[in-house]
Amino acid sequence: MPADLHHPLRLPCGVELPNRLLKSAMTEGLADLADQATVRHATLYRRWSEGGTGTLITGNVMIDRRFLERPGNVVIEDKRGFDRLRRWARAGTKSGNHLWMQISHPGRQCARVSSRRPMAPSAIQLKLLGHFARPVAMREADIQDALDRFARTAALAREAGFTGVQLHAAHGYLISEFLSARLNRRKDDWGGPLASRARFLLEAVARTRQAVGNDFPLAVKLNSADFQKGGFSFDESIQVAQWLEERGVDLVEISGGNYEQPTMFDMAGRREDADWPRRASTRQREAFFLDYAARLRREVRLPLAVTGGFRSRRVMREALDSHALDVIGLARPLVTEPDLSGRLLRGASAAAIRYEDRLHIGRGPFGPNSPLLFFKALNALGPLAWYYRQIIHLAENRMPHYRLGVLSALVRHQVTERRLARRRRR
C-alpha cells in the first residue's frame, strides 16, 4: 500500500517516526555569547513541535567553538549549558514528535568573523567575496580530535533528551570536503580514492553509533553531488550511501551543492556538472533532488528523505507513491507557516505559500540571473537573510514579518552578525 503523509515509518534501529514530514535543518543563529542554547531555541522548536511535523532537525550544532558556521551557532563540547539543552529538547518534543540534533563542523566554510584560521582536509581557500580565510590542512591529531568530538556531541545530545542525531556530510562543510576530490588533495589514508575520502564520514558514523547505541536514530545528510567539476559525483554518492547502509545508518537525507554552487537553495546559475540535467519532470514535481532519489533507491533500501522544493500536498503524495523516498523534507515553508505540516496532514491546506518568489533585490540585469557577480550575490544572500529574520520572529514568539523588505533584511542580518561576532570575541 502506498505511504501517505500521516503514515508512521519504522527506522532500522526500531524507532518509529510518527509521520512522513521532516523539518530539515536551518541554521538559527540564536545562541548566546557563550555559544549556548537560549530560551529562543525552546520557543522556536515548541512552535514547530505544535505545528505537526513528525521529525524536527536542528540547525548546525558545532562540535568545536573555535570553528563556527556563523555567529550564534550552538556549540557542544561538554556539559556547559546542559540544562538549556534539556529545555530545548523538552520544548521540541512537546507534541510527541522527534527532535534530532544536526551535528556539524564547518571546515573551510568558517567565515572570517568567526575564525581567521579555519581547518579543512586541504589548504584550499573558499574565495567568496573575501569572507573566508585560507584554511590550515588538518594533521592526523586534528582529524582524530574532530572524530571524537562528533561522537561526544552526539552522546550529550541523547543524554539531554534529543531523540536522534544527524551528521552533516553535505553542503561543503568538513565531512563533505573530505568526500570531494576537488577539496581533498591529501596524499595519506584520508585522501585519494573514494574509499579513503569517505573514511572520515564512515569513522564518524562508527564512533557516533558506539556513543549513542544501536537503538537511537543516526542519520546522515549527504550530497547527491557537488555540481562542480572534479567534485563529489552522483556515482560516488551512491557508493557512499551503500556503505552507510552497511554500517546501519537509519536515514539518509539527500541534498546537494555547497557555498560555491548553492543548489540546496535553488540559487545556482550555470551548473558545471554534466550529470545534472534539470529535467522538466523534476521541475514539475517541484523536488530538486527527486530524480536522484529515484536512482539511488534502486541501489539502497535504507530510508531516504528528500528536501528541496516541495510545496504542494499533491506532489508530496506523488513522491511517496513513487517509492523514490520515504520522508518529505520541508525547510523554508515551515518558517513562514510553522503550522503547515498539521494543515497538510489534516487536508486543510493544499500547498505552502511561495514567499520566496517575491524575494529579489533587483529585476532584469540586476536580478538573480544577473551577469554581474555583485547583484547575483545580493540576490543569493538576500532571501537567506529574509528567512533568518523570520526565524528570529518565530523564536521571539511573534508572527513572521511577511512585509519585510529583502534588502532591509540583508542589512539587518549583516549588522547583527558582525555585532555578535565582535561581542563574542571580547
KAGI-V311506 format. One record per residue. N is the residue number from 1. SS is DSSP state (hx for helix, st for strand, lp for the rest). PHI is phi in degrees with one decimal (* if undefined). BURIAL is # if it has 24 or more other ideal C-beta (glycine too) atoms within 12 Angstrom, else .. Layout:
BEGIN
N	SS	PHI	BURIAL
N	SS	PHI	BURIAL
END
This chain:
BEGIN
1	lp	*	.
2	lp	-61.4	.
3	lp	-74.7	#
4	lp	-115.0	.
5	lp	-58.7	#
6	lp	-87.5	#
7	lp	-74.1	.
8	lp	-72.8	.
9	st	-135.7	#
10	st	-90.5	.
11	lp	-86.7	#
12	lp	-56.1	#
13	lp	-75.4	#
14	lp	99.9	.
15	lp	-79.9	#
16	st	-110.9	#
17	st	-84.8	#
18	lp	-70.5	#
19	lp	-155.1	#
20	lp	-97.5	#
21	st	-103.6	#
22	st	-131.5	#
23	st	-84.7	#
24	lp	-72.1	#
25	lp	-65.0	#
26	lp	-136.3	#
27	lp	-59.4	#
28	lp	-98.3	#
29	lp	67.8	#
30	lp	-109.7	#
31	lp	-70.5	#
32	lp	-84.9	.
33	lp	-70.3	.
34	lp	-95.5	.
35	lp	64.8	#
36	lp	-106.7	#
37	lp	-63.7	#
38	lp	-127.1	#
39	hx	-63.6	.
40	hx	-66.8	#
41	hx	-61.9	#
42	hx	-63.0	#
43	hx	-62.8	#
44	hx	-60.9	#
45	hx	-78.0	#
46	hx	-64.8	#
47	hx	-63.7	#
48	hx	-68.8	#
49	hx	-61.3	#
50	hx	-69.5	#
51	lp	-79.0	#
52	lp	102.4	#
53	lp	-69.8	#
54	lp	-69.7	#
55	st	-135.9	#
56	st	-109.5	#
57	st	-115.1	#
58	lp	-68.7	#
59	lp	-74.9	#
60	lp	-44.8	#
61	st	-103.1	#
62	st	-85.3	#
63	lp	-98.1	#
64	lp	-149.3	#
65	lp	-71.7	#
66	lp	-74.3	#
67	lp	-132.4	#
68	lp	-113.9	#
69	lp	-70.5	#
70	lp	-163.6	#
71	lp	-59.3	#
72	lp	97.3	#
73	lp	-66.4	#
74	st	-74.9	#
75	st	-121.8	#
76	lp	-125.6	#
77	lp	-113.6	#
78	lp	-157.2	.
79	lp	-91.0	.
80	lp	-63.2	.
81	lp	72.6	#
82	hx	-66.2	.
83	hx	-61.7	.
84	hx	-69.3	#
85	hx	-63.0	#
86	hx	-63.3	#
87	hx	-63.0	#
88	hx	-61.3	#
89	hx	-63.9	#
90	hx	-63.1	.
91	hx	-65.7	#
92	hx	-77.0	#
93	lp	-117.3	#
94	lp	-54.9	#
95	lp	-97.9	#
96	lp	83.8	.
97	lp	-86.4	#
98	st	-91.2	#
99	st	-132.7	#
100	st	-104.8	#
101	st	-91.6	#
102	st	-85.3	#
103	st	-110.1	#
104	st	-150.8	#
105	lp	-133.1	#
106	lp	-76.5	#
107	lp	59.7	#
108	lp	-71.5	#
109	lp	-85.1	#
110	lp	-110.2	#
111	st	-63.8	#
112	lp	-56.2	#
113	lp	-64.6	#
114	lp	-100.0	#
115	lp	-156.6	#
116	lp	-95.1	.
117	lp	-136.7	.
118	lp	-68.5	#
119	st	-116.3	#
120	st	-154.7	#
121	lp	-57.0	#
122	lp	-135.6	#
123	lp	-83.5	.
124	lp	-111.6	#
125	lp	-78.1	#
126	lp	-86.2	#
127	lp	-96.6	.
128	lp	-139.6	.
129	lp	56.5	.
130	lp	72.1	.
131	lp	-84.8	#
132	st	-127.7	#
133	lp	-83.4	#
134	lp	-69.7	.
135	lp	-79.0	#
136	st	-94.3	.
137	st	-67.0	#
138	lp	-69.3	#
139	lp	-85.3	.
140	hx	-57.2	.
141	hx	-64.4	.
142	hx	-65.2	#
143	hx	-64.3	#
144	hx	-63.8	.
145	hx	-63.8	.
146	hx	-63.1	#
147	hx	-61.5	#
148	hx	-63.4	#
149	hx	-67.5	#
150	hx	-57.2	#
151	hx	-66.4	#
152	hx	-64.0	#
153	hx	-63.2	#
154	hx	-63.4	#
155	hx	-62.0	#
156	hx	-67.9	#
157	hx	-61.6	#
158	hx	-62.9	#
159	hx	-61.7	.
160	hx	-76.9	#
161	lp	113.0	#
162	lp	-67.9	#
163	lp	-99.9	#
164	st	-178.6	#
165	st	-136.7	#
166	st	-129.2	#
167	st	-85.2	#
168	st	-87.2	#
169	st	-114.5	#
170	lp	-129.0	#
171	lp	62.4	#
172	lp	84.5	#
173	lp	-79.9	#
174	hx	-54.2	#
175	hx	-63.8	#
176	hx	-62.2	#
177	hx	-65.9	#
178	hx	-61.3	#
179	hx	-72.2	#
180	lp	-87.8	#
181	lp	-65.5	#
182	lp	-73.1	#
183	lp	-105.3	#
184	lp	-110.3	#
185	lp	-105.6	.
186	lp	-66.9	#
187	lp	-107.5	.
188	lp	-97.5	.
189	lp	-74.9	.
190	lp	-103.7	#
191	lp	-143.6	#
192	lp	101.8	.
193	lp	-66.7	.
194	hx	-56.5	#
195	hx	-57.8	.
196	hx	-78.4	.
197	hx	-67.5	#
198	lp	-85.0	#
199	hx	-60.2	#
200	hx	-62.4	#
201	hx	-61.6	#
202	hx	-66.3	#
203	hx	-70.4	#
204	hx	-61.9	#
205	hx	-62.3	#
206	hx	-62.9	#
207	hx	-70.0	#
208	hx	-67.0	#
209	hx	-60.5	#
210	hx	-63.6	.
211	hx	-75.5	#
212	hx	-102.6	#
213	lp	93.7	.
214	lp	-83.4	.
215	lp	-102.5	.
216	lp	-122.9	#
217	st	-59.9	#
218	st	-125.6	#
219	st	-113.0	#
220	st	-134.2	#
221	st	-95.2	#
222	st	-128.8	#
223	st	-68.8	#
224	lp	-68.9	#
225	lp	-171.8	#
226	lp	-87.5	#
227	lp	61.8	#
228	lp	-137.4	#
229	lp	-60.1	.
230	lp	81.5	.
231	lp	-90.9	#
232	lp	-69.9	#
233	lp	-98.9	#
234	hx	-67.6	#
235	hx	-60.6	.
236	hx	-67.0	#
237	hx	-61.6	#
238	hx	-61.1	#
239	hx	-62.7	#
240	hx	-64.2	#
241	hx	-61.0	#
242	hx	-64.0	#
243	hx	-64.6	#
244	hx	-65.0	#
245	hx	-62.8	#
246	hx	-61.2	.
247	lp	-94.9	#
248	lp	80.9	#
249	lp	-66.7	#
250	lp	-87.9	#
251	st	-160.6	#
252	st	-113.0	#
253	st	-98.1	#
254	st	-90.6	#
255	st	-143.4	#
256	lp	-178.6	#
257	lp	90.9	#
258	lp	-155.2	#
259	lp	-62.4	#
260	lp	-80.4	#
261	lp	-130.7	#
262	lp	-78.1	#
263	hx	-62.6	#
264	hx	-63.8	#
265	hx	-104.9	#
266	lp	55.4	#
267	lp	-109.5	#
268	lp	-68.6	#
269	lp	-88.4	#
270	lp	-68.2	.
271	lp	-92.5	#
272	lp	-89.3	.
273	lp	-84.2	#
274	lp	-67.9	.
275	lp	-86.7	#
276	lp	-126.2	#
277	lp	-79.9	.
278	lp	-78.2	#
279	lp	-66.8	.
280	hx	-61.2	.
281	hx	-63.9	.
282	hx	-66.6	#
283	hx	-61.8	.
284	hx	-66.2	.
285	hx	-84.3	#
286	lp	77.0	#
287	lp	-77.8	#
288	lp	-60.6	#
289	lp	-113.3	#
290	hx	-67.4	#
291	hx	-62.2	#
292	hx	-64.4	#
293	hx	-61.0	#
294	hx	-62.6	#
295	hx	-70.2	#
296	hx	-66.6	#
297	hx	-59.6	#
298	lp	-70.8	.
299	lp	-109.8	.
300	lp	-132.9	#
301	lp	-112.4	.
302	lp	-66.9	#
303	st	-58.0	#
304	st	-120.0	#
305	st	-118.5	#
306	st	-125.1	#
307	st	-121.8	#
308	lp	130.9	#
309	lp	97.0	#
310	lp	-64.4	#
311	lp	-136.0	#
312	st	-106.5	#
313	hx	-61.4	#
314	hx	-60.3	.
315	hx	-67.4	#
316	hx	-61.7	#
317	hx	-66.9	#
318	hx	-62.9	#
319	hx	-64.2	#
320	hx	-65.1	#
321	hx	-62.2	.
322	lp	-73.2	#
323	lp	65.4	.
324	lp	-73.1	#
325	lp	-147.2	#
326	lp	-117.2	#
327	st	-137.4	#
328	st	-96.9	#
329	st	-93.2	#
330	st	-125.1	#
331	lp	-131.0	#
332	hx	-54.9	#
333	hx	-58.0	#
334	hx	-81.1	#
335	hx	-78.8	#
336	hx	-86.0	#
337	lp	-137.3	#
338	lp	-61.4	#
339	lp	-99.2	#
340	hx	-59.6	#
341	hx	-58.9	#
342	hx	-60.4	#
343	hx	-69.8	#
344	hx	-65.0	#
345	hx	-65.0	#
346	hx	-82.2	.
347	lp	78.6	.
348	lp	-82.1	.
349	lp	-131.2	#
350	lp	-93.7	.
351	st	-164.5	.
352	lp	-79.2	#
353	lp	-82.2	.
354	lp	-89.2	.
355	hx	-65.5	#
356	hx	-64.4	#
357	hx	-64.1	.
358	hx	-96.1	.
359	lp	-97.7	#
360	lp	-126.4	#
361	lp	-77.3	#
362	lp	-136.2	.
363	lp	-126.7	.
364	hx	59.3	.
365	hx	-69.2	.
366	hx	-106.7	.
367	lp	-86.8	.
368	lp	-65.5	#
369	lp	-100.7	.
370	lp	-60.6	.
371	lp	-72.9	.
372	lp	-85.9	.
373	hx	-56.8	.
374	hx	-59.5	.
375	hx	-74.0	#
376	hx	-62.1	#
377	hx	-65.9	#
378	hx	-60.1	#
379	hx	-77.2	#
380	hx	-84.6	#
381	hx	-79.8	#
382	hx	-57.6	#
383	hx	-60.8	#
384	hx	-58.8	#
385	hx	-62.2	#
386	hx	-60.4	#
387	hx	-72.2	#
388	hx	-57.9	#
389	hx	-66.4	#
390	hx	-66.8	#
391	hx	-61.1	#
392	hx	-62.5	#
393	hx	-59.7	#
394	hx	-62.4	#
395	hx	-67.0	#
396	lp	-98.4	.
397	lp	61.3	.
398	lp	-113.2	.
399	lp	-76.5	.
400	lp	-57.0	#
401	lp	-95.2	#
402	lp	-64.8	.
403	lp	-87.5	.
404	lp	-60.5	#
405	lp	-74.5	.
406	hx	-67.8	#
407	hx	-68.7	#
408	hx	-61.0	.
409	hx	-62.4	#
410	hx	-64.8	#
411	hx	-63.9	.
412	hx	-60.9	#
413	hx	-63.2	#
414	hx	-62.9	#
415	hx	-63.4	.
416	hx	-64.1	#
417	hx	-62.1	#
418	hx	-69.4	.
419	hx	-64.0	.
420	hx	-64.2	#
421	hx	-63.2	#
422	hx	-64.7	.
423	hx	-67.6	.
424	hx	-68.2	#
425	hx	-75.1	.
426	lp	-69.3	.
END
